[in-house]
Structures are given as C-alpha cells and as structure tokens.
Amino acid sequence: MDSRFVRATIRLLLTVIFLGICMMWIMAPTNTYKQKWKPSISKKVVSTYFGTQAPNMLIWTFPVLFVASLGSLYLHLGKNLNQNASQSNEKNHRQALWRKPVLVKGPLGIVSGIELALLILFIALLVWTLVTYLRRLHTITPKAAAKEGVKVWEMKLFDIALWIGLTGNVCLAFLFYPVARGSSVLPLLGLTSEGSIKYHIWLGHMTMVLFTIHGICYIIDWAVTGNISEMLKWSHSDISNVAGEIALLGGLGLWAATFPQIRRKTFELFFYAHHLYIIFVFFFILHVGIGYTFIMLPGFYLFTVDRYLRFLQSRTSVRLLSARLLPCNVVELNFAKTHGLTYNPTSIMFVNVPSISKLQWHPFTVSSNSNMEPDKISVIIKSEGSWSSKLYQMLSSPIERLDVSIEGPYGPQSNHFLRHDTIVMVSGGSGITPFISIIRELIFRSKISQCKTPDMILIAVFKSSLDLTMLDLLLPMTGSRSELSNLKLHIEAYVTKEKEPTTDNSKRVRSILFKPLPTDKPMAPILGPNSWFWLAAIISSSFIMFLILIGIVTRFYIYPRDHNKNEFSASTKAVLNVLAICVSIAATASAAVFWNKRQYSREATQVQNIEGQSPLGSPNLRAYNGDRELESLPHQSLAQATKVHYGGRPDLKRMLFERRGESVGVLVCGPKKLRHDVAAICSSGLADNLHFESISFSW
C-alpha cells in the first residue's frame, strides 16, 4: 500500500481524534458532562480491575497517548518523504501569512498570527471553564450555607477557590508537551522543542498564577471560618491539603527562579530550581488523587517517556575527536557519530561536561551537516557564561581527552527553508551558528546537479575583527575551500566596535586532536534509525503494560479492601499507580534501547576501527593539527564572497526591502533587539515577499 495514502488516512484519523479531545475540554466544566456523560461512561467501564479511575483513563489519557503513538507512525512513514517534499506556492503563501509576526515588542516577545490566534483560543477556554463553574454560584443559598455552619460569602469563596484550581489544571494538562523534546506531538503540529519553550513559559506563568490564587483563597477561607487546622489535613481517601501546600511551595520556588532578572544573572539557580518540578508533580498527584490526575496525565506521561530516554542516552561517554579554538573565545567540538544518526539543519543538542558540572546540560546549535559529514557531528560554543568560559579555559590547556555526554540532537522534521527563492540570514555574534548548518546543507545540495538551491545572503554583525574568524567555521574542519564555488552565497559582515581592520598575529586559531578511550562511543540515535517507529512501540506497549499491572494490583489488592467505594487510601493508590507507570516506561524503553544498541554496536565498532588506523584519528584531520595564524578576513574562497564593513551597523530595512523574488525567507538569530528589529520590518506590510522566522533558542 502507498505510504502517502496510509499517511493521509492516519492524518484524517488524527484530526478527528484531536477535534474530539478539544470538544471534551469544552464540555468538561458543564453539567452535561458531570451529570450525564461521565456517569453513563462510568457505568460501563468502572470494574474490579481499574476501579473508579477508569472513566478518566478512557476519556482523557487513552486518546492523547493513542494520538502520540499513531503520530509517531505517521512521522515514521514520512521520514523519507519529508526530505524532498514540496508544497504549492498557494499553500506556502497561506502558511506564511499565518506565521508573519503580529506582536513584536510586547511582554510575549515575537508572536506570529497563528500563535496569537491559538493563545486567544486557549485563554477563551480558560475563561469559558471558569465562567461555567462560576455560574453555579446561584445554587449557594443562605439555607445551604447555614447547613454547613458558614456564611454565604464564605461558602462562595470556598467554591471559587476550588473552581480556580480546576481551571489551573487545564493549564497544567498542557504544560509538559512543549518540553517533551523527542515527543511526536510537537512535530505533528509543525513545531520544534526549542521553538516551543515560550509556550511552556506562558503555560507555566498561567498555571502558577491560578494555583497561587487557589491556595490563597483556601487559606483565607479557613482563617475566617476558624478552620485553619485544615492546612494540616492529610485525608485518608479525599483531597490532601498538606500535599497541595507542599506542591504549591515547590511550584513557587521553581517559578521565582524563572523570572528574567534571576534567570539571566544566576542561571545555575534557575537550572537547579527547575528540578523542583519533581516535588511539584508528585505532591500534586497526592493532593488531587490519581483518579483526577488522569486528566493531566498524558503530558506527564509523554514527558516521562522522553526524560527516561534522554537519561539512557546521557549515560554514554561520547567519542570527542577534535576541537577548533578561535581567538574570539569560540570553540567548535567535533564528535564521532554513526551513519544512522541523521538530523536537519538548525538542530540543537544538549552537552554535559562532568569535569565542569555533572548536573548542568546546556543547549547548543549543531553546526555540522549529516549529509556532508556522515561520520561526524559538531557544535559551536561561545564563551559567554561561567560554564562555557571554564570549557574554553580547559581546552586552552594541554589536554588529550575530554569526557562529554550528549542528549539529542533535536530539530525540525524537514528543511523548510528550501521552499524560498532567496534566504536572508541575519545574525548577531554567536547567532551565526545555526546558519552554518544551513549553509553546509546547501553546499551539499549544490553538488547535486538536479537540485536547485536558493540564493543566500548572510548579514553577520560582530563586535570586533577577532569575531570574523567565526566565518571560517562555515566549512567543516576537513572541508575543501572550493566547495563554495557552486553556491550562490554573499556575505555582508559588520564590525561595529572598530573603524578599520586590525590583525593580532599573537592570537591563532588552534586545532586540537583528542585521544578517546576505547569505551567512548560514537554518537548514535538512542532508538536507532527508525526512532519514530520505536517511540510508537514504547508509548503503546508501556501503557498496555501499565494497564495490566494496575489491573492486577486493583483486582487483587485494592478492590478486596475498597469495593470501588473510594475508601482505600488515596495516597497509597496514587503511589501504586505512579510506580506502575514508572516501571512500565522503564521496562519498555530499556528493552527498546537495548535492542537498538545491539543493532548499531557493529557500526560503532567499525567507526572506531577506522579512527584507530591513526593515533591522531582521521588522516584528513591530521593536517589541521596545531596552530594557524589569525587572518583579518576569512579564507580565500570565503573572502571573495565576503564584504566587511567597519564602524557601523547594517541598514536592515533597505537590505531586506531590496530583495526580489516571490518568496524571501528571513531567518534571524542573535540578541533580542536584533530579532525584534527584523521582525518589525517583516511585519510592517511594506513587502509581502518577506517571510520571517526566528530560530534563536534561549532558556
């Protein structure tokens, strides 16, 4: 059967399920759902095997995990199709209109039309949820309040606190999707993990605002009604107030460290404080009970699958082959990889150097190209913070080996930038790094006679002449300088802090070749070349295993003591379910990784044998060992395509409006002000052919 037909069928099914999920979120706060739909479903699914939590498992958890599994199969079938797939100009134009920035300098940063539309729809869902709950206030009468021994306003405050918490749960249900880096949910929506971080930030702020109000309202109500002792209540089979307070305190500690003033000045505090999410999630589950948690569980579940796979990948010391140290405090690290590890330009990967910090993982853009460099993957790191400065100092000293672990790479599913006639890349400082991978991809494609490549203009803004050496990284360490000859590339470099060229011959570009240990492994895909297929298998099989485990526990341990009357310890039940989930995910994911590790271990051995032919590694690398004098301009072939301007900044508006062609892709990466300036130009409406995209990644 044609894979395109299968994909079209899966896409239709996914669309139907997605619309069904949206409908359930709209209906969830209504009396129709509470009094008719859920009781009807409960009669059919509540059993001795899954207890009273079965309805929420069926309504909320199963559909999303089914979408994630089916979506992984969809991406697996389209893996080869995506590489050369092209869309009609009309469809590209429609998509470009939706992706054009509509907000640029507000508190939300750069927001496209489709992002703003979805944000408005989500806020509308929150408002609908809260207003629907608040409409029940009229049922609180003086008689009902007197029966509880409280005043009407006190009873209303109590219920309002509950409903605000339920509204916060809607935000929490979506909070973990953007940070599940390897999940299929984001690619299905055309998103990347690094581009979705801002959605996680938005959702995090909304979640904590609502939960904080939720907690404060309850404390006020308990205080005025003389029930402050409720704060110390840990109910046997109902809501646990103490667990909720611990979860809120953990969330507040995490939230406080996320504000820009703290995050930028003390990144380590932000990084370590974020691990409080474990306390937040665990005690949240104990607070509301596992039955209600199944509404928010899909996001937790997919994040846990992704986090465990990343944990397994990070246990391996990667084979670091070489490094290039530039005098502008930039280092390029080159790792060995298997041919089965493929990725697209602008991908990122997370790097950990245990000798600097065993816990800190930092994201960096992949600068290499998997087509052009099938046995190597590279990242470029600018020495700007304490971690990267320590790394540069360490490599500046004599060193034969560096222990490094990697997570990733993560990136877009297709080379979407190829749809443009012209690509304008605007970079500031180290923001040039994602464009290096794009240029290398187009160098590879320019060698294929039947492959048409777009024209490229790189507008690179640097502070000093030393930074111009970053242009040398446009070509790989072993690349031929003639490889740019077939490429339509023009480089406009601006040095803002100097009015004339300066050359300091005491500073050199250094190349270092390492001597890895036999135990250092080439990078390989954690789930093999068919990673989407294996991810579908892990999600589906782990959930089936969880159902079997919890079915056995419920039938033979919980039900004999509870008989579905909700009299069993809610905390014990929650812990048993959490353990069953963790065991199921760990068992299935470990089995999948072990199976694939056996498959690619042969290829990894072959890579190591080839490298072992020379004590310095690859013969091609040997010629680059040692120092090279700093040049005031890039290499000869690059210099022909480069024009350097001193003492000024580019006139971006003029340069962008001069671009002709039906579709001009404008990619920007660099400081916040630069991104905002370019976005404002592209969204001005004065040039319909400019299609903006910001590919900057920031914590």
Phi, psi and omega in degrees: 000139182296131183295332178294321178294318179297317179297320179296321178295315179297319180298320178296316179296318178298320179297316180298314180295319179299316178296324177296319178297316178300318179298320180295323178294325178290322184277341188307318182277357186276159176292332178300316179292315186290320188260341183241300188296306185294316176300323179295317179292320182300320180301330185268333189246339177295126185215179178286350182264326184238356173064202184283353179276353184301318181302314180293327176298317182286318186283319191252319186276309185303313182301319183291317179293328175294318176298317180296319180291312180294323177296324177295319176296321178300315179291325177298316180292332182264008184301315181278329181292326186294334187297322184239012181292139178231147181251161179293154179297325180295317179293319177300320182294317179298315179296322181296323179296320180290328183273355181292137181298136175243335172238135185238309190246019178277184181294340179274355182080211180277119183234127180277172180299315182290325177295318180295320180297315180292324177296317178297319179296320180292317177297323177298322177296318178296316180296315178302315181298311183292316181295321179298320176293317184295336179295345178278357182299331183293344179281349180273104183253163176304325180294316180294322179292318180297326179297327179271353179078027181228171176278163182299314183294329178291320178292322178294319179298320179299314181289323178298319177301317178297314184291326176295320176297319178295325177292322176297329178297331177297315177297317182297327181298332182257354190298325189267350179300315183293340183255007171274087194300322183261011182288155178276347185296315181295310178300328178299329179266007181075024183249162173242158182297319182290327178283346184262000180302323182294329177293322176298321179295313179301311182296322179298316179297315181296319179300310185288327176298312182293318180291325178294315176298318178305311181292318181296318180299319179294318181297319178298315181299316179296323182293315185284337180265002179074023181245037183298339178295346177299336179296339182259012185275128172237092186294146180289316186229014181229201181297133177260110182292319181299316179298321178296322179292321177295318178298318180294318178297318177298318179295321179294320177297318177295315184296319182300326183279356183269347183291142188308321183299326179273317185298319184284325183277323181229076183299323181300320178298315178300315184297310183288324179296333182293341177288353174293350178299333179296314178295317182301310183291315184298313182283337172297317178297318177294330182290310187265345183090153186291329181300314179285331181298333181299342175291320180266354190298322185307316178296315176303315187297310181294324177295320180295318176302311181296317182295322180290321177296321177294323177299315180296319180294324185284351180285348185263134172279123186275149182280101178273118186271311188204172178211149171242125178255120179263149182293350178271024178063040177240140178231139173251123178257132181243120182250150172284147177214160175277158180293338181287347179271107179241155182200165180256159177304153183072012175291160176234159170216156184260133187243136176232129176244101186304328181292342175264309177200128181284342185255335186278129175240129183239136181275137176221149180286136175284125182262344182278176179230127187289340175279317184282328182231078187291342183245017183211147174225138188230151171228153178243130186236123177267130181283096183234325179251184183294320182295310182291329177293320177296322179296315180296318179296321180296317181284340178286343177266159177302125183209137181257336181206147177227126179281120183224140172241153187227145166237131180118200003279160177236141181187188181292158181276347182213162177274072187296336182291344181289348182285348183272152173284324180224142176242122174252119181250120182248121183231151174234118180061233182288358176296354177289341190301316179294336180284338177298318180292326178293315180297319179294324177297318181286332172299315178298315182290332180292341178280345179269114189302323184275001184256117180273131180250145179288158172292148183230134172235122177254117176255103186249124181252124180235163178272323185221168179297330178302325182292342179297339179295343176296336178293336176297337182282356176299334176251146179294166184302326183255013185283156176272136182290347178278355185290346178275353188297327182269002187259136177272079185238131175231130184245125173248107182255134181240125176254108192275334187263359181229145182261352178206160182297142174229141178231126178246099184289351178282345180255131186232157170277122183254137174247131183240133174249128184264165176242087184294156174281156177301335180280347176286128186254144171298149178296138180217152177297131186299331178246021177078181182294336178260053189296322180295320178298315181291327177295319176300319180294320181294313182298311183291313183290325179292322179291321176297317179297319177299316179299320179294313181297310184289333175295317178295315181297316181294315185293320189253353180236311184278310186300318180300337180261342190243321183054038177057034178254009180057039177254353178284152181305118181296322181293316179297317179299318180297314180297318179297319178293318179297317178298318179298320178297312182297317179296317181296314180294315181298318183293311183289318180293318179298319179296317180295317180294317179298317179298314181289328178296323176296324183290316184265002179296327178296316179295321178297321178296320178297318178299317180293324179295320179295317179295327184290353179293339179229137179296340180261003181099217184296137178301329180292331180282334188301326183291342183261006181289137177109201185257155174225138182298144178287135177253147180287341177231163177296179182305165188308308183294326177289323181298326179294332181263001188245136172238123185255132178244135182246143172077020180202175179246157182289145172276085188297322181298312180296315184294324180282320181290340178285344183290126178257163181124154183292326182222116178242112177277124180250107181254132182229141176210125181159204182300158184302317182297319179297315180298319180293320179297315180292319178298320180296321179295314183290333182265004184290340182084002181277347178216110183284346184270359181270122181243109189276145171208125175261124182246020177288144177240126181217139175287000000 
